[in-house]
Amino acid sequence: MDLITKLPRTPHGNDAIWMIVDRLTKSAHFLAIKESSSVEKLAEIFMREIVARHGVPVSIVSDRDTRLTSRFWGKFQKEMGTRLHLSMAFHPQTDGQSERTIHTLEDMLRACAIDFGGSWDQYLPLAEFSYNNSFHSSIGRPPYEMLYGRKCRTPICWGEVGQRVLGSTDIVLKTTEMIQMVRDRLTTAQSRQKSYADKRRSDLEFQIGDYVLLKVSPWKGVIWFRKRGKLGPRYIGPYKVIARVGKVAYRLELPDELSLIHNTFHVSQLWKCVTDETAVIPLEDIQIDERLNYVEKPIAIIERKTKTLRNKVISLVKVQWQHRKGSEWTWEPETEMRKDYPELLADIDFEDEA
């Protein structure tokens, strides 16, 4: 289960969707709720919409919403015999199904709001009906057919009309065969998704003493590190790695102004800081004007050479620059240097030296 928040408020006061997906059959329920609903209200909706129709679930995987991590919710599920599992950020193995369903639902509601107008909660039952009767490649059939063992009778696809008489043994065998086939398909789909992720994954490891940059997540309405919105920096730092926590987390040495933030971060939030000490220019060596500007200008000509191309020969000179970031020597065309800095080449005659 997961919550979709920050939606436009409808005339009924709904501004969030509680999405609940079955891990085996992929059948989903989309429940319109208020973002300010208490955990007691969520428990009431859960009993009426889920437990009354499908029974008590064995386990629930959810994110770390304050209502789903409260003592009331934990005690409520424990009394019914349900195990609670909380997902972790940047770990799609636990909540990848719900995130993929959220993207699909948002696209469906966006199309309904644009094409039909009105409030999105009016079309939420139609979106749920359409989702549960759409073909899913991971299970090889629609979720409705997997859940109830028969095709759904819809206005555009009536299917078989009438009763089918099957013996109890045939029903058990048919259901068992279907469940085994779905589990095999889910294993194949998970392996395929894992191979896609492994191709783009690069394992990062840092040593104690290394310097890293810390990623700033652009949460809406939340100020992180005294920066707000899209104009804030993507990375801040560098900070020193002081310890490694487990296999995928590191503890950083943060300054005093970040003392209220926990100093342990996931490896995906870090970026290796590559520094070149030779490229650092001391501030006292830079000469600036009254407007705090400085100009890069050549100091001397070190060497000369010619570069032969297919149709012409270009004369190059090796120039030593002042206030140049990075390398202080570069090769420049001799004609451009004579045009821009004639006084630098006035007293130099490379032909006589040759």
Secondary structure, 3 states (H helix, E strand, C coil): CEEECCCCCCCCCCCEEEEEECCCCCCEEEEEECCCCCHHHHHHHHHHHHHHHHCCCCEEEECCCCCCCCHHHHHHHHHHCCEEEECCCCCHHHHHHHHHHHHHHHHHHHHHHHHCCCCHHHCHHHHHHHHHCCCECCCCECHHHHHHCCCCCCCCCCCCCCCCCCCHHHHHHHHHHHHHHHHHHHHHHHHHHHHHHHHCCCCCCCCCCCEEEEECCCCCCCCECCECHHHCCCEEEEEEEEEEECCCEEEEECCHHHCCCCCEEEHHHEEECCCCHHHCCCHHHCCCCCCCCCCCEEEEEEEEEEEECCCCEEEEEEEEEECCCCCCEEEEEHHHHHHHCHHHHCCCCHHHHC
